[in-house]
Amino acid sequence: MHTIDERRTAGGRARPSLFRWALAALSGLVLAASLPAPASAHAALLSTSPEEGATVQTAPGEVAATFSEILDGPSTEIAVTGPEETPIEVEPATFDGDTFIQPMLYTVPGDYTIAFRVISEDGHRVDGSLTFTVVQIPDELYAEGAEPAEESDEDVEETEETDQSEETASETETDAAAEDSGLGTGVIIAIVLLAALVVVGGGIVIFKAAGRRKSGAE
């Protein structure tokens, strides 16, 4: 038969004490807190200049895009395409922390797209693109082989001949209008004179008729 002390000892050996469980739980919490936390978000595009879908009257000399993390320039890929997805050869982009700045060139007015694959310093990758429309292109921003064509001597002569023809036609129309105006004035004068003659002639006839009636009455 076991004594009370023996039973307590046997029971204590059979299960861990509450103190040991609490100590183990506390150790686990400390270990979890000491582990490095994983990154909470990937790099994201914050803003661009020009804005996505914008229409600009004058083509910009560069395009900028800003992200939520610092960019790794050597790992970043950027491609520029023009209307009808024509590739445009441009200078490499420059980087300023979380922003890349892409120099631009153009071929014709229309839609231009900057496709990018940027890598942040912690290894996060962002794929995206920016599209905008240009209306006019400054001469210094035309890509090689896409400069606006200069007018040839023949084109200049044709332009001058066209201008002279338009001036001659304008002068002819003016002269015709003047002649029409003069003719109209002459017709009006003739009508007025004819009316005056009719009135005067009628007065003479009436006067003579009155004189005859007076003579007959005497």
C-alpha angles and dihedrals in degrees: 000000000000123000124231092258092051091051091051091050093049091048092049092053092049098062135023117254123253089248092061092051092051091049092051093050092050091050090053092052092050092050092049092050092051094056116097113258117239119246110278098212144010125244111281135193110252106177145345137203113244095030122243111280094009123149113217124192094213120037112246121237092227142014124220131199126187125202137192094250138043111274128232101225100197091053096048121101123201130178129184124207130181134203113329087018093285110169114240121208108225138164117272117273122256124223132222109182106285094003135078121202116204119198111223139215129178141205106193135350112279142077121343127189130200109199116193142184107191127184121206121218091258091055102260114144128212123191118193148119143227124215127189138159128238124202102186131024122208112231092245092057098058114117119241111286092015100084115137109268115253118231114259124222089258091053090050091050091048090050092050092048090050091050091049091049091051091049091049092049090049092050091048091052090049093051092047090050090050092050091049089050092050092048091050092051092050091051091051092050091049091051092049092050092047090051091049091051091050091051093047093045091049091050091052092050091049091048093051092047091052090051092052092051091051092050092049091051092056 
